[in-house]
């Protein structure tokens, strides 16, 4: 995941439940970065 401003394609998200979209938005800020 990235911020929308830095990488628009990776900065959008949608939440789905049982085939219906229940929320959508953009990432404005990432406060803590975790390395995997």
Helices and strands as residue ranges (DSSP letters): G 8-10, E 12-17, E 20-26
